[in-house]
Amino acid sequence: MVLKRVILLPMVLFMLLASLPASAADWGEVRRAEVNLNVREGRSPKTKHVKTLMKGDTVRVDFLKNDWVAVFDLDAPVRDEKRAIATPM
């Protein structure tokens, strides 16, 4: 059984991610956490905490919906929400 997780940030926390120049991939936005940020399994603060981005961590974000974004590893090769660090519910 394959476990799928969603790593999402509410838009308010998204603003705490500093924008960086794009890398090789031409989708989403590359962001660096300016503070430690908890990421969640779904688009709600009531969903399970699955990871904490530490200050200085760099990630790719995309799929803004209801003020939440999906979070990807920086080297994610394709823009596919199912390939996010987790998949939104």
C-alpha positions in Angstrom: 0.0 0.0 0.0 1.4 3.4 -1.0 0.9 6.1 1.6 0.2 9.6 0.2 0.6 12.7 2.3 -0.3 16.3 1.8 2.1 19.0 2.7 0.3 22.3 2.6 0.8 25.7 4.0 -1.9 28.3 4.6 -1.4 31.5 2.5 -0.5 33.5 5.6 2.5 31.2 6.2 3.2 31.2 2.5 4.0 34.9 2.8 6.7 33.9 5.3 8.5 32.1 2.5 10.9 34.4 0.7 10.7 34.2 -3.0 13.9 33.0 -4.8 14.9 32.9 -8.5 13.4 30.0 -10.4 15.6 26.9 -10.9 15.6 24.4 -13.7 11.9 23.6 -13.4 9.7 26.2 -14.9 6.6 25.7 -12.7 5.5 26.8 -9.3 7.5 29.2 -7.1 10.8 28.5 -5.2 10.5 29.8 -1.7 12.8 29.8 1.4 11.3 29.6 4.9 12.0 32.8 6.9 10.7 31.1 10.1 10.0 27.5 11.1 6.7 26.4 9.4 4.5 23.5 10.2 3.1 21.8 7.1 -0.1 19.8 7.2 -1.7 16.7 5.6 -4.6 18.7 4.1 -5.9 22.1 3.6 -7.0 22.7 7.2 -5.2 23.5 10.4 -7.0 20.5 11.9 -5.3 18.0 9.7 -2.3 16.0 10.8 1.1 17.8 11.1 3.5 15.9 8.8 6.6 18.0 8.6 8.2 21.2 9.8 10.1 23.4 7.4 13.0 24.8 9.2 14.1 28.4 8.8 16.2 28.5 5.7 14.7 25.4 4.0 14.0 25.9 0.3 11.0 24.3 -1.4 8.8 24.7 -4.5 5.2 25.6 -4.0 2.2 25.4 -6.3 -1.5 24.7 -6.6 -2.9 27.6 -4.6 -6.4 26.7 -3.4 -8.5 28.1 -0.6 -5.4 30.1 0.6 -3.3 26.9 0.9 -0.4 25.7 -1.3 1.1 22.3 -2.0 4.8 21.9 -1.1 7.3 20.1 -3.2 10.9 19.2 -2.9 13.0 21.7 -4.7 14.2 19.2 -7.3 10.7 17.9 -8.1 10.9 17.2 -11.8 7.3 17.7 -12.9 4.3 19.8 -12.0 1.9 17.1 -10.7 0.0 17.7 -7.4 0.1 13.9 -6.8 3.9 14.2 -6.7 3.9 16.8 -4.0 5.6 15.9 -0.7 2.0 14.9 -0.1 -1.3 15.0 -2.1 -4.0 17.4 -1.1 -7.3 15.9 0.1 
